[in-house]
């Protein structure tokens, strides 16, 4: 029977997810001048998420008070998400997607394992001072999926099927 992944392992993979997303959004930022401000904001927020998680790893009692429901417990899903984001960034670098394809990809990613779990944590009730502090620090960048949908609507870009 496989052992459950450690919080440290989940943290590392979650940090990588945030950094990979920031890199992808930077590519979109550089390629779509009409959406530059939108992509830059998302990129900075993903970097901020990564920094918050990295800071948590550096605490003197590593992870003793870490909010239990902050990270996805599905290490394989986090790894798959990371691999997919890296692959999509490579594909985009070689042959850029359309503006609509980039926004739809971002929406699909934001609804994936690690990112959706982060949003569930942000929306949940917590009884932990650490969790409440983490939420306060991350509160300025609530719900990327919702914001992407809203931006697409404002730009008259249709969301495609997320299958």
C-alpha positions as CSV (number, residue, x, y, z in Angstrom):
1,X,0.0,0.0,0.0
2,X,1.4,3.4,-1.0
3,X,2.0,5.9,1.8
4,X,0.3,9.3,1.7
5,X,2.5,12.1,0.5
6,X,4.0,14.3,3.1
7,X,2.9,17.9,3.5
8,X,6.4,18.9,2.5
9,X,6.1,17.0,-0.8
10,X,2.6,18.4,-1.5
11,X,4.0,21.9,-0.6
12,X,6.9,21.5,-3.1
13,X,4.6,20.4,-5.9
14,X,2.1,23.2,-5.1
15,X,4.8,25.8,-5.1
16,X,5.9,24.4,-8.5
17,X,2.3,24.7,-9.8
18,X,2.1,28.4,-8.8
19,X,5.5,29.1,-10.4
20,X,4.7,27.2,-13.6
21,X,1.4,29.2,-13.9
22,X,3.3,32.4,-13.4
23,X,5.6,31.5,-16.2
24,X,2.7,30.6,-18.5
25,X,0.9,33.9,-17.7
26,X,4.1,35.8,-18.4
27,X,4.3,34.2,-21.8
28,X,0.7,35.3,-22.4
29,X,1.5,38.8,-21.0
30,X,4.3,39.2,-23.5
31,X,2.3,37.9,-26.5
32,X,-1.0,39.7,-26.0
33,X,-0.4,43.4,-25.5
34,X,-4.2,44.1,-25.4
35,X,-4.4,41.8,-22.3
36,X,-1.1,42.7,-20.8
37,X,-2.5,44.2,-17.5
38,X,-4.8,41.2,-17.0
39,X,-2.1,38.6,-17.5
40,X,0.5,40.6,-15.4
41,X,-1.9,40.8,-12.5
42,X,-2.6,37.0,-12.6
43,X,1.2,36.3,-12.9
44,X,2.0,38.4,-9.9
45,X,-0.7,36.7,-7.9
46,X,0.5,33.3,-8.7
47,X,4.0,34.3,-7.7
48,X,2.6,35.7,-4.5
49,X,0.9,32.3,-3.8
50,X,4.2,30.5,-4.4
51,X,6.0,33.0,-2.0
52,X,3.4,32.4,0.7
53,X,3.8,28.6,0.4
54,X,7.6,29.0,0.3
55,X,7.5,31.1,3.5
56,X,5.4,28.5,5.2
57,X,8.1,25.9,4.4
58,X,10.8,28.1,6.1
59,X,9.0,28.2,9.5
60,X,11.0,27.0,12.5
61,X,8.4,24.3,13.3
62,X,8.0,23.2,9.8
63,X,4.4,22.6,9.0
64,X,3.3,22.0,12.6
65,X,0.5,24.6,12.3
66,X,0.0,24.3,8.6
67,X,-3.6,24.5,7.6
68,X,-4.7,20.9,6.9
69,X,-7.0,21.8,4.0
70,X,-4.8,24.3,2.2
71,X,-3.2,21.8,-0.3
72,X,-4.6,19.2,-2.5
73,X,-3.8,15.8,-1.1
74,X,-3.7,14.3,-4.7
75,X,0.0,14.4,-5.5
76,X,-0.5,12.7,-8.8
77,X,-3.0,15.3,-9.9
78,X,-0.7,18.1,-8.9
79,X,2.1,16.5,-10.9
80,X,-0.1,16.0,-13.9
81,X,-1.2,19.7,-13.7
82,X,2.5,20.8,-13.5
83,X,3.4,18.6,-16.5
84,X,0.5,19.9,-18.5
85,X,1.3,23.5,-17.8
86,X,5.0,23.1,-18.7
87,X,3.9,21.3,-21.9
88,X,1.4,24.1,-22.8
89,X,4.0,26.8,-22.2
90,X,6.4,24.9,-24.5
91,X,3.7,24.6,-27.2
92,X,2.8,28.2,-26.9
93,X,6.4,29.3,-27.2
94,X,6.8,27.3,-30.4
95,X,3.4,28.2,-31.9
96,X,1.4,30.8,-30.0
97,X,-2.3,30.1,-29.4
98,X,-5.0,32.6,-30.2
99,X,-6.1,35.0,-27.5
100,X,-9.3,33.0,-26.9
101,X,-7.3,29.7,-26.7
102,X,-5.0,31.3,-24.1
103,X,-7.9,32.5,-21.9
104,X,-9.7,29.1,-22.2
105,X,-6.5,27.3,-21.2
106,X,-6.0,29.5,-18.2
107,X,-9.6,28.9,-17.2
108,X,-9.2,25.2,-17.5
109,X,-6.0,25.3,-15.4
110,X,-7.5,27.4,-12.7
111,X,-10.3,24.9,-12.4
112,X,-7.7,22.0,-12.1
113,X,-6.6,20.1,-9.0
114,X,-4.2,22.4,-7.2
115,X,-5.7,25.7,-8.2
116,X,-9.3,24.7,-7.5
117,X,-8.3,23.3,-4.1
118,X,-6.6,26.6,-3.2
119,X,-9.8,28.4,-4.0
120,X,-11.8,25.9,-1.9
121,X,-9.5,26.6,1.0
122,X,-9.9,30.4,0.5
123,X,-13.7,30.0,0.7
124,X,-13.7,27.6,3.7
125,X,-14.2,28.2,7.3
126,X,-11.0,27.9,9.4
127,X,-10.3,27.6,13.0
128,X,-6.6,28.2,12.8
129,X,-4.8,31.5,13.2
130,X,-2.2,30.4,10.6
131,X,-5.0,29.6,8.1
132,X,-6.7,32.9,8.8
133,X,-3.4,34.8,8.3
134,X,-2.7,32.9,5.1
135,X,-6.2,33.8,3.8
136,X,-5.7,37.4,4.7
137,X,-2.4,37.5,2.8
138,X,-3.9,35.9,-0.3
139,X,-7.3,37.6,-0.2
140,X,-6.5,40.3,-2.8
141,X,-6.3,37.7,-5.5
142,X,-9.5,35.8,-4.9
143,X,-10.9,33.3,-7.5
144,X,-8.9,33.5,-10.7
145,X,-11.3,31.2,-12.6
146,X,-14.2,33.7,-11.9
147,X,-12.0,36.6,-12.9
148,X,-11.0,34.9,-16.1
149,X,-14.6,34.1,-17.0
150,X,-15.6,37.7,-16.2
151,X,-12.7,39.1,-18.4
152,X,-13.7,36.8,-21.2
153,X,-17.2,38.1,-21.0
154,X,-16.1,41.7,-21.1
155,X,-13.9,40.9,-24.1
156,X,-16.7,39.0,-25.9
157,X,-14.6,35.8,-25.9
158,X,-16.6,32.6,-25.5
159,X,-15.5,29.9,-23.0
160,X,-15.1,26.6,-24.8
161,X,-16.0,23.2,-23.3
162,X,-13.7,22.4,-20.4
163,X,-13.7,18.7,-21.1
